[in-house]
Amino acid sequence: MGPWVIGSRIAGPLTLLAVAAGLGPAFVAVPLAAVVVLAGRVALYMVVVRRRTVAIARALAAHQPRFAIAYAGYGGGPTHLTMWEDPLLSAGFPGVVFNYREKYCEYLRENTDLTSPFVQLSTDAVRDLQVLVVPTLRYFFYLHNAKSNYRYMAIKKVTHVWLGHGDSDKPASVFGRHADYDLLVVSGTAAIERYATGGVRIPAEKFVVLGRPQVQEIEAATRSITDVERPVVLYAPTWQGKRMRVNFSSLRFGAEIVEALIEAGADVIFRPHPLSKRHPRLEHFVRRTEVVLALDTQDPDTPGRHLIGDLPNRTWSLNECMNRADALVSDVSSVVSDWLQSGKPYAMVSTKWPVDEFRDRFPVARGAYVLTRDLEDAHEVIADMLGPDSMRGPRDELRVRVLGGFTGRESAEAFAAYFHERFAGVAP
């Protein structure tokens, strides 16, 4: 309705000017007619939306949701929503998903398998929410750092809870506006320390440490990697971000990384970030990496049996890929934090910094083998990761700090129990 609103705002003053200037009826009639048409169209839209909103509110009142996923993010929505709906529903009460950006509505619906009602808000989201927040709905959960979250946060009668979509040392994990949330659910003390180090002051009572419920399906290692005859390495480069400042992706030289893994005698599962294939420039690097792996697999003179394409990217979940791998190569990413659940070795790629500075900037790298952009010493680093595994001690210590000391299903159970108690306190 933006153009209609702007048009009516222009036509109104023009009508007044025509009257004030003493112009004839013919000159006044044109802008006046424009006001009637434009403003009438806006008014009709508002009436229709209001009626639909009230109807949806009645349905929600019958559904009795205790929580809403308040989503205002962009293209990564399918991963974010799928990641958190089940843990929230495991608390034993129904919920609802609100979506702010209409342009992503169809994309989100087509690429998720949500069981909660999905409500697409109109352009006047705040007014919609004032009607849609039924008496049982008292918690809004946030998965994305979108600035438009403030529209949801304008609703003061609910508790606003920051979840994020993964624990990592990326700058997005320490946004100053996180202090505006009523509650921050973090996986471990490392996240709390990250805010303090980043200069974001948040009262200690706002934090709740509940681990990562999503890692319950990640199996812990049952043997040392030295006992694996031909190790399988998961290569999972992160998304490049929207600005160079937050671009930690190694995908640009992914082909060289997998070549080094092949030379080390490993099979590779290649799973790039889901957004990478949606951008032509990044898709080129995906294809380049896949070609290297495909050629080695097809060569009868080499033992390589690598996995690319739909199987590791669509058929298997990320956790299933992790369970099939003996080691990981990734970037500054929440994938690394989740991987700690397995206890298996991992390497991180520093795309900009020397090894010591990289570990200083990104604490989770203190338990990692570090590959630099030029892949200098890559053979020695990978050989250590797949052999003696000298980083096992630091890695075990990090697992407790990053994932809160929970193991197996403990985090999922703690998350469900905590919010069951919270949701149960809301009278239906």
Buried (B, 14 or more C-beta within 10 A) or exposed (E): BEEBBEBBEEBBEBBBEBEEEEEEEEBBEEBBEBBEEBBEBBEEBBEEBBEEBEEBBEEBBEBBBBBBBBBBBBBBBBBBBBBBBEBBBBBEBBBBBBBBBEEBBEBBBEBBEBEBBBBBBBBBBEBBBBEBBBEBBBBBBBBBBBEBBEBBBEBEEBBBBBBBBBBBBBBBBBBEEBBEBEBBBBBBBBBBEBBEEBEBEBEEEBBBBBBBBBBBBBBEEEEBBEEBEEBBBBBBBBBBBEEEEBBBBBBBBBBBBBBBBBEBBBBBBBBBBBBBEEBEEBBEBBEBBBEBBBEBBEEEEEEBEBBBEEEBBEEBBBBBBBBBBBBBBBBBBBBBBBBBBBBBBBBBBBBEBEBEEBBEEBBBBBBBBBBBBEBEBBEEBBBBBBBEBEBBEBBEEBBBBBBBBBBEEBBBBBBBBBBBEBBEEBEE
